[in-house]
Amino acid sequence: PFNPSTTISYFLSVSGRVIVTVYDILGRRVAALLEGFQDAGFHSVSFQPENLPSGVYVVRLTARSFTTTTKIIYSK
């Protein structure tokens, strides 16, 4: 659980286009955190939910042909 913000960290083994988005539990996109080219290595992006209710959210990271998701819990 986090409040008021959280940092999403990840490692890219190769350079490429990266997209990081956050969805609510119903699958609606609530935030676009990053969309662009990044070099290989460690990276992080901050998520500061504004005007969002407490609850479970899903972070989706897509880099090249790889996609992963993780659940996060926002608690006001």
PDB file as gemmi writes it, atoms N, CA and C in Angstrom:
CRYST1    1.000    1.000    1.000  90.00  90.00  90.00 P 1                      
ATOM      1  N   PRO A   1       0.823  -1.204   0.000  1.00  0.00           N  
ATOM      2  CA  PRO A   1       0.000   0.000   0.000  1.00  0.00           C  
ATOM      3  C   PRO A   1       0.861   1.258   0.000  1.00  0.00           C  
ATOM      4  N   PHE A   2       0.357   2.291  -0.614  1.00  0.00           N  
ATOM      5  CA  PHE A   2       1.112   3.542  -0.671  1.00  0.00           C  
ATOM      6  C   PHE A   2       0.187   4.737  -0.509  1.00  0.00           C  
ATOM      7  N   ASN A   3       0.775   5.839  -0.072  1.00  0.00           N  
ATOM      8  CA  ASN A   3       0.084   7.102   0.078  1.00  0.00           C  
ATOM      9  C   ASN A   3       1.141   8.140   0.386  1.00  0.00           C  
ATOM     10  N   PRO A   4       1.313   9.225  -0.264  1.00  0.00           N  
ATOM     11  CA  PRO A   4       0.524   9.760  -1.362  1.00  0.00           C  
ATOM     12  C   PRO A   4       1.073   9.411  -2.740  1.00  0.00           C  
ATOM     13  N   SER A   5       2.256   8.773  -2.818  1.00  0.00           N  
ATOM     14  CA  SER A   5       2.800   8.419  -4.123  1.00  0.00           C  
ATOM     15  C   SER A   5       3.620   7.136  -4.010  1.00  0.00           C  
ATOM     16  N   THR A   6       3.954   6.575  -5.156  1.00  0.00           N  
ATOM     17  CA  THR A   6       4.800   5.390  -5.192  1.00  0.00           C  
ATOM     18  C   THR A   6       5.722   5.492  -6.391  1.00  0.00           C  
ATOM     19  N   THR A   7       6.835   4.783  -6.323  1.00  0.00           N  
ATOM     20  CA  THR A   7       7.784   4.749  -7.416  1.00  0.00           C  
ATOM     21  C   THR A   7       7.798   3.363  -8.028  1.00  0.00           C  
ATOM     22  N   ILE A   8       7.668   3.303  -9.329  1.00  0.00           N  
ATOM     23  CA  ILE A   8       7.682   2.036 -10.065  1.00  0.00           C  
ATOM     24  C   ILE A   8       9.049   1.919 -10.721  1.00  0.00           C  
ATOM     25  N   SER A   9       9.816   0.922 -10.314  1.00  0.00           N  
ATOM     26  CA  SER A   9      11.165   0.715 -10.831  1.00  0.00           C  
ATOM     27  C   SER A   9      11.202  -0.513 -11.718  1.00  0.00           C  
ATOM     28  N   TYR A  10      12.063  -0.464 -12.733  1.00  0.00           N  
ATOM     29  CA  TYR A  10      12.164  -1.579 -13.667  1.00  0.00           C  
ATOM     30  C   TYR A  10      13.521  -1.553 -14.354  1.00  0.00           C  
ATOM     31  N   PHE A  11      13.878  -2.682 -14.926  1.00  0.00           N  
ATOM     32  CA  PHE A  11      15.154  -2.839 -15.626  1.00  0.00           C  
ATOM     33  C   PHE A  11      14.875  -3.218 -17.075  1.00  0.00           C  
ATOM     34  N   LEU A  12      15.515  -2.545 -18.007  1.00  0.00           N  
ATOM     35  CA  LEU A  12      15.415  -2.873 -19.423  1.00  0.00           C  
ATOM     36  C   LEU A  12      16.718  -3.525 -19.863  1.00  0.00           C  
ATOM     37  N   SER A  13      16.638  -4.714 -20.423  1.00  0.00           N  
ATOM     38  CA  SER A  13      17.851  -5.396 -20.880  1.00  0.00           C  
ATOM     39  C   SER A  13      18.330  -4.843 -22.217  1.00  0.00           C  
ATOM     40  N   VAL A  14      17.422  -4.254 -22.978  1.00  0.00           N  
ATOM     41  CA  VAL A  14      17.780  -3.621 -24.257  1.00  0.00           C  
ATOM     42  C   VAL A  14      17.028  -2.296 -24.370  1.00  0.00           C  
ATOM     43  N   SER A  15      17.564  -1.388 -25.139  1.00  0.00           N  
ATOM     44  CA  SER A  15      16.905  -0.105 -25.376  1.00  0.00           C  
ATOM     45  C   SER A  15      15.647  -0.307 -26.211  1.00  0.00           C  
ATOM     46  N   GLY A  16      14.684   0.586 -26.051  1.00  0.00           N  
ATOM     47  CA  GLY A  16      13.475   0.495 -26.858  1.00  0.00           C  
ATOM     48  C   GLY A  16      12.377   1.393 -26.341  1.00  0.00           C  
ATOM     49  N   ARG A  17      11.251   1.319 -26.997  1.00  0.00           N  
ATOM     50  CA  ARG A  17      10.070   2.111 -26.627  1.00  0.00           C  
ATOM     51  C   ARG A  17       9.425   1.484 -25.402  1.00  0.00           C  
ATOM     52  N   VAL A  18       9.084   2.330 -24.438  1.00  0.00           N  
ATOM     53  CA  VAL A  18       8.487   1.873 -23.182  1.00  0.00           C  
ATOM     54  C   VAL A  18       7.189   2.624 -22.947  1.00  0.00           C  
ATOM     55  N   ILE A  19       6.174   1.888 -22.499  1.00  0.00           N  
ATOM     56  CA  ILE A  19       4.886   2.482 -22.143  1.00  0.00           C  
ATOM     57  C   ILE A  19       4.525   1.991 -20.748  1.00  0.00           C  
ATOM     58  N   VAL A  20       4.219   2.926 -19.848  1.00  0.00           N  
ATOM     59  CA  VAL A  20       3.780   2.583 -18.498  1.00  0.00           C  
ATOM     60  C   VAL A  20       2.436   3.260 -18.271  1.00  0.00           C  
ATOM     61  N   THR A  21       1.416   2.453 -18.018  1.00  0.00           N  
ATOM     62  CA  THR A  21       0.067   2.974 -17.794  1.00  0.00           C  
ATOM     63  C   THR A  21      -0.523   2.361 -16.533  1.00  0.00           C  
ATOM     64  N   VAL A  22      -1.490   3.062 -15.953  1.00  0.00           N  
ATOM     65  CA  VAL A  22      -2.168   2.586 -14.750  1.00  0.00           C  
ATOM     66  C   VAL A  22      -3.654   2.464 -15.061  1.00  0.00           C  
ATOM     67  N   TYR A  23      -4.238   1.339 -14.633  1.00  0.00           N  
ATOM     68  CA  TYR A  23      -5.659   1.051 -14.853  1.00  0.00           C  
ATOM     69  C   TYR A  23      -6.345   0.822 -13.518  1.00  0.00           C  
ATOM     70  N   ASP A  24      -7.631   1.157 -13.455  1.00  0.00           N  
ATOM     71  CA  ASP A  24      -8.391   0.801 -12.263  1.00  0.00           C  
ATOM     72  C   ASP A  24      -8.797  -0.668 -12.372  1.00  0.00           C  
ATOM     73  N   ILE A  25      -9.426  -1.169 -11.356  1.00  0.00           N  
ATOM     74  CA  ILE A  25      -9.746  -2.601 -11.306  1.00  0.00           C  
ATOM     75  C   ILE A  25     -10.780  -3.005 -12.361  1.00  0.00           C  
ATOM     76  N   LEU A  26     -11.484  -2.014 -12.934  1.00  0.00           N  
ATOM     77  CA  LEU A  26     -12.450  -2.296 -13.995  1.00  0.00           C  
ATOM     78  C   LEU A  26     -11.828  -2.232 -15.386  1.00  0.00           C  
ATOM     79  N   GLY A  27     -10.531  -1.938 -15.436  1.00  0.00           N  
ATOM     80  CA  GLY A  27      -9.833  -1.910 -16.716  1.00  0.00           C  
ATOM     81  C   GLY A  27      -9.808  -0.564 -17.412  1.00  0.00           C  
ATOM     82  N   ARG A  28     -10.242   0.486 -16.732  1.00  0.00           N  
ATOM     83  CA  ARG A  28     -10.223   1.828 -17.314  1.00  0.00           C  
ATOM     84  C   ARG A  28      -8.861   2.470 -17.072  1.00  0.00           C  
ATOM     85  N   ARG A  29      -8.276   3.046 -18.110  1.00  0.00           N  
ATOM     86  CA  ARG A  29      -6.987   3.711 -17.947  1.00  0.00           C  
ATOM     87  C   ARG A  29      -7.184   4.984 -17.134  1.00  0.00           C  
ATOM     88  N   VAL A  30      -6.413   5.116 -16.052  1.00  0.00           N  
ATOM     89  CA  VAL A  30      -6.530   6.284 -15.190  1.00  0.00           C  
ATOM     90  C   VAL A  30      -5.290   7.175 -15.242  1.00  0.00           C  
ATOM     91  N   ALA A  31      -4.174   6.651 -15.767  1.00  0.00           N  
ATOM     92  CA  ALA A  31      -2.956   7.462 -15.858  1.00  0.00           C  
ATOM     93  C   ALA A  31      -2.021   6.880 -16.910  1.00  0.00           C  
ATOM     94  N   ALA A  32      -1.415   7.768 -17.679  1.00  0.00           N  
ATOM     95  CA  ALA A  32      -0.344   7.391 -18.614  1.00  0.00           C  
ATOM     96  C   ALA A  32       0.939   7.980 -18.025  1.00  0.00           C  
ATOM     97  N   LEU A  33       1.792   7.142 -17.463  1.00  0.00           N  
ATOM     98  CA  LEU A  33       2.975   7.618 -16.755  1.00  0.00           C  
ATOM     99  C   LEU A  33       4.173   7.850 -17.653  1.00  0.00           C  
ATOM    100  N   LEU A  34       4.276   7.063 -18.721  1.00  0.00           N  
ATOM    101  CA  LEU A  34       5.454   7.181 -19.579  1.00  0.00           C  
ATOM    102  C   LEU A  34       5.152   6.572 -20.939  1.00  0.00           C  
ATOM    103  N   GLU A  35       5.633   7.232 -21.974  1.00  0.00           N  
ATOM    104  CA  GLU A  35       5.572   6.675 -23.323  1.00  0.00           C  
ATOM    105  C   GLU A  35       6.716   7.292 -24.104  1.00  0.00           C  
ATOM    106  N   GLY A  36       7.721   6.470 -24.388  1.00  0.00           N  
ATOM    107  CA  GLY A  36       8.863   6.985 -25.119  1.00  0.00           C  
ATOM    108  C   GLY A  36      10.020   6.013 -25.135  1.00  0.00           C  
ATOM    109  N   PHE A  37      11.097   6.425 -25.769  1.00  0.00           N  
ATOM    110  CA  PHE A  37      12.288   5.601 -25.908  1.00  0.00           C  
ATOM    111  C   PHE A  37      13.148   5.710 -24.658  1.00  0.00           C  
ATOM    112  N   GLN A  38      13.665   4.561 -24.197  1.00  0.00           N  
ATOM    113  CA  GLN A  38      14.587   4.555 -23.062  1.00  0.00           C  
ATOM    114  C   GLN A  38      15.750   3.625 -23.359  1.00  0.00           C  
ATOM    115  N   ASP A  39      16.929   3.994 -22.867  1.00  0.00           N  
ATOM    116  CA  ASP A  39      18.110   3.148 -23.002  1.00  0.00           C  
ATOM    117  C   ASP A  39      18.014   1.961 -22.051  1.00  0.00           C  
ATOM    118  N   ALA A  40      18.810   0.943 -22.320  1.00  0.00           N  
ATOM    119  CA  ALA A  40      18.885  -0.216 -21.437  1.00  0.00           C  
ATOM    120  C   ALA A  40      19.381   0.230 -20.068  1.00  0.00           C  
ATOM    121  N   GLY A  41      18.943  -0.465 -19.026  1.00  0.00           N  
ATOM    122  CA  GLY A  41      19.377  -0.159 -17.666  1.00  0.00           C  
ATOM    123  C   GLY A  41      18.205  -0.003 -16.719  1.00  0.00           C  
ATOM    124  N   PHE A  42      18.518   0.459 -15.510  1.00  0.00           N  
ATOM    125  CA  PHE A  42      17.490   0.668 -14.490  1.00  0.00           C  
ATOM    126  C   PHE A  42      16.805   2.013 -14.692  1.00  0.00           C  
ATOM    127  N   HIS A  43      15.471   2.007 -14.490  1.00  0.00           N  
ATOM    128  CA  HIS A  43      14.663   3.212 -14.634  1.00  0.00           C  
ATOM    129  C   HIS A  43      13.576   3.204 -13.560  1.00  0.00           C  
ATOM    130  N   SER A  44      12.977   4.355 -13.342  1.00  0.00           N  
ATOM    131  CA  SER A  44      11.839   4.433 -12.432  1.00  0.00           C  
ATOM    132  C   SER A  44      10.932   5.579 -12.860  1.00  0.00           C  
ATOM    133  N   VAL A  45       9.684   5.454 -12.465  1.00  0.00           N  
ATOM    134  CA  VAL A  45       8.688   6.482 -12.751  1.00  0.00           C  
ATOM    135  C   VAL A  45       7.809   6.618 -11.511  1.00  0.00           C  
ATOM    136  N   SER A  46       7.392   7.837 -11.220  1.00  0.00           N  
ATOM    137  CA  SER A  46       6.582   8.104 -10.033  1.00  0.00           C  
ATOM    138  C   SER A  46       5.096   8.138 -10.400  1.00  0.00           C  
ATOM    139  N   PHE A  47       4.278   7.599  -9.508  1.00  0.00           N  
ATOM    140  CA  PHE A  47       2.824   7.645  -9.673  1.00  0.00           C  
ATOM    141  C   PHE A  47       2.251   8.386  -8.476  1.00  0.00           C  
ATOM    142  N   GLN A  48       1.609   9.515  -8.752  1.00  0.00           N  
ATOM    143  CA  GLN A  48       0.970  10.329  -7.728  1.00  0.00           C  
ATOM    144  C   GLN A  48      -0.503  10.467  -8.092  1.00  0.00           C  
ATOM    145  N   PRO A  49      -1.333   9.575  -7.575  1.00  0.00           N  
ATOM    146  CA  PRO A  49      -2.746   9.622  -7.949  1.00  0.00           C  
ATOM    147  C   PRO A  49      -3.416  10.889  -7.453  1.00  0.00           C  
ATOM    148  N   GLU A  50      -4.004  11.604  -8.378  1.00  0.00           N  
ATOM    149  CA  GLU A  50      -4.742  12.812  -8.026  1.00  0.00           C  
ATOM    150  C   GLU A  50      -6.207  12.572  -8.346  1.00  0.00           C  
ATOM    151  N   ASN A  51      -7.050  12.882  -7.398  1.00  0.00           N  
ATOM    152  CA  ASN A  51      -8.497  12.729  -7.583  1.00  0.00           C  
ATOM    153  C   ASN A  51      -8.907  11.292  -7.843  1.00  0.00           C  
ATOM    154  N   LEU A  52      -8.142  10.330  -7.362  1.00  0.00           N  
ATOM    155  CA  LEU A  52      -8.510   8.920  -7.490  1.00  0.00           C  
ATOM    156  C   LEU A  52      -8.889   8.383  -6.123  1.00  0.00           C  
ATOM    157  N   PRO A  53      -9.884   7.516  -6.077  1.00  0.00           N  
ATOM    158  CA  PRO A  53     -10.262   6.928  -4.787  1.00  0.00           C  
ATOM    159  C   PRO A  53      -9.260   5.856  -4.357  1.00  0.00           C  
ATOM    160  N   SER A  54      -9.273   5.535  -3.085  1.00  0.00           N  
ATOM    161  CA  SER A  54      -8.471   4.421  -2.595  1.00  0.00           C  
ATOM    162  C   SER A  54      -8.915   3.156  -3.310  1.00  0.00           C  
ATOM    163  N   GLY A  55      -7.993   2.235  -3.507  1.00  0.00           N  
ATOM    164  CA  GLY A  55      -8.363   0.982  -4.141  1.00  0.00           C  
ATOM    165  C   GLY A  55      -7.190   0.288  -4.792  1.00  0.00           C  
ATOM    166  N   VAL A  56      -7.514  -0.763  -5.513  1.00  0.00           N  
ATOM    167  CA  VAL A  56      -6.516  -1.561  -6.218  1.00  0.00           C  
ATOM    168  C   VAL A  56      -6.390  -1.040  -7.646  1.00  0.00           C  
ATOM    169  N   TYR A  57      -5.149  -0.866  -8.084  1.00  0.00           N  
ATOM    170  CA  TYR A  57      -4.850  -0.418  -9.438  1.00  0.00           C  
ATOM    171  C   TYR A  57      -3.853  -1.377 -10.069  1.00  0.00           C  
ATOM    172  N   VAL A  58      -3.830  -1.406 -11.378  1.00  0.00           N  
ATOM    173  CA  VAL A  58      -2.924  -2.283 -12.117  1.00  0.00           C  
ATOM    174  C   VAL A  58      -1.979  -1.429 -12.941  1.00  0.00           C  
ATOM    175  N   VAL A  59      -0.688  -1.675 -12.772  1.00  0.00           N  
ATOM    176  CA  VAL A  59       0.334  -0.976 -13.549  1.00  0.00           C  
ATOM    177  C   VAL A  59       0.751  -1.919 -14.679  1.00  0.00           C  
ATOM    178  N   ARG A  60       0.725  -1.414 -15.901  1.00  0.00           N  
ATOM    179  CA  ARG A  60       1.125  -2.202 -17.068  1.00  0.00           C  
ATOM    180  C   ARG A  60       2.348  -1.557 -17.700  1.00  0.00           C  
ATOM    181  N   LEU A  61       3.411  -2.344 -17.861  1.00  0.00           N  
ATOM    182  CA  LEU A  61       4.633  -1.880 -18.495  1.00  0.00           C  
ATOM    183  C   LEU A  61       4.849  -2.699 -19.763  1.00  0.00           C  
ATOM    184  N   THR A  62       5.002  -2.002 -20.883  1.00  0.00           N  
ATOM    185  CA  THR A  62       5.288  -2.645 -22.157  1.00  0.00           C  
ATOM    186  C   THR A  62       6.604  -2.095 -22.682  1.00  0.00           C  
ATOM    187  N   ALA A  63       7.526  -3.004 -23.000  1.00  0.00           N  
ATOM    188  CA  ALA A  63       8.822  -2.628 -23.562  1.00  0.00           C  
ATOM    189  C   ALA A  63       9.114  -3.603 -24.699  1.00  0.00           C  
ATOM    190  N   ARG A  64       9.146  -3.045 -25.903  1.00  0.00           N  
ATOM    191  CA  ARG A  64       9.318  -3.865 -27.101  1.00  0.00           C  
ATOM    192  C   ARG A  64       8.202  -4.892 -27.155  1.00  0.00           C  
ATOM    193  N   SER A  65       8.498  -6.192 -27.159  1.00  0.00           N  
ATOM    194  CA  SER A  65       7.450  -7.218 -27.234  1.00  0.00           C  
ATOM    195  C   SER A  65       7.113  -7.799 -25.860  1.00  0.00           C  
ATOM    196  N   PHE A  66       7.684  -7.243 -24.798  1.00  0.00           N  
ATOM    197  CA  PHE A  66       7.473  -7.731 -23.438  1.00  0.00           C  
ATOM    198  C   PHE A  66       6.442  -6.868 -22.726  1.00  0.00           C  
ATOM    199  N   THR A  67       5.483  -7.514 -22.052  1.00  0.00           N  
ATOM    200  CA  THR A  67       4.486  -6.809 -21.250  1.00  0.00           C  
ATOM    201  C   THR A  67       4.359  -7.484 -19.899  1.00  0.00           C  
ATOM    202  N   THR A  68       4.305  -6.666 -18.852  1.00  0.00           N  
ATOM    203  CA  THR A  68       4.090  -7.197 -17.510  1.00  0.00           C  
ATOM    204  C   THR A  68       3.106  -6.302 -16.779  1.00  0.00           C  
ATOM    205  N   THR A  69       2.392  -6.878 -15.831  1.00  0.00           N  
ATOM    206  CA  THR A  69       1.450  -6.116 -15.016  1.00  0.00           C  
ATOM    207  C   THR A  69       1.690  -6.435 -13.545  1.00  0.00           C  
ATOM    208  N   THR A  70       1.381  -5.473 -12.712  1.00  0.00           N  
ATOM    209  CA  THR A  70       1.452  -5.679 -11.273  1.00  0.00           C  
ATOM    210  C   THR A  70       0.350  -4.875 -10.594  1.00  0.00           C  
ATOM    211  N   LYS A  71      -0.149  -5.398  -9.489  1.00  0.00           N  
ATOM    212  CA  LYS A  71      -1.189  -4.706  -8.738  1.00  0.00           C  
ATOM    213  C   LYS A  71      -0.554  -3.827  -7.679  1.00  0.00           C  
ATOM    214  N   ILE A  72      -1.161  -2.653  -7.467  1.00  0.00           N  
ATOM    215  CA  ILE A  72      -0.748  -1.760  -6.401  1.00  0.00           C  
ATOM    216  C   ILE A  72      -1.995  -1.327  -5.639  1.00  0.00           C  
ATOM    217  N   ILE A  73      -1.823  -0.975  -4.384  1.00  0.00           N  
ATOM    218  CA  ILE A  73      -2.958  -0.578  -3.545  1.00  0.00           C  
ATOM    219  C   ILE A  73      -2.734   0.846  -3.068  1.00  0.00           C  
ATOM    220  N   TYR A  74      -3.671   1.707  -3.408  1.00  0.00           N  
ATOM    221  CA  TYR A  74      -3.634   3.110  -2.994  1.00  0.00           C  
ATOM    222  C   TYR A  74      -4.558   3.272  -1.798  1.00  0.00           C  
ATOM    223  N   SER A  75      -4.010   3.777  -0.699  1.00  0.00           N  
ATOM    224  CA  SER A  75      -4.782   3.937   0.514  1.00  0.00           C  
ATOM    225  C   SER A  75      -4.673   5.388   0.979  1.00  0.00           C  
ATOM    226  N   LYS A  76      -5.806   6.087   0.985  1.00  0.00           N  
ATOM    227  CA  LYS A  76      -5.801   7.502   1.414  1.00  0.00           C  
ATOM    228  C   LYS A  76      -5.748   7.571   2.919  1.00  0.00           C  
TER     229      LYS A  76                                                      
END                                                                             
